[in-house]
Amino acid sequence: MGSQELPTVLIVVEEPVQRSVLGYNLEAEGFLVTTASNSEEAMMLVDKIRPDIIVLAWKLANVLGIEVCRRLKSRADTRLIPIIM
């Protein structure tokens, strides 16, 4: 079998149980999962791992998910990353 890189998903959800459940299910479907619990961590991870897709909560404690989405879509290097909110 050839070595294929798994698609990477970044889950940005404050609630630990929700992060865990989403991560478990996405890993079971063949995704490499990375998680963040806040917007600062998410932005750092986007720059570090450049995920194939982002699952982003609407409500985060420090910054609303929609603002994180706006920031990512305003950058040339991240605007094409699909985001599910």
JONORRA-V542676 format. One record per run of one state. SS is the DSSP state (hx for helix, st for strand, lp for the rest). FROM is the first residue (numbers start at 0). TO is the last residue. Records with the same first field share a line. If there is no record, write none. Layout:
SS=FROM-TO, FROM-TO
This chain:
lp=0-6, 12-14, 28-30, 36-37, 49-51, 56-63, 74-80, 84-84
st=7-11, 31-35, 52-55, 81-83
hx=15-27, 38-48, 64-73
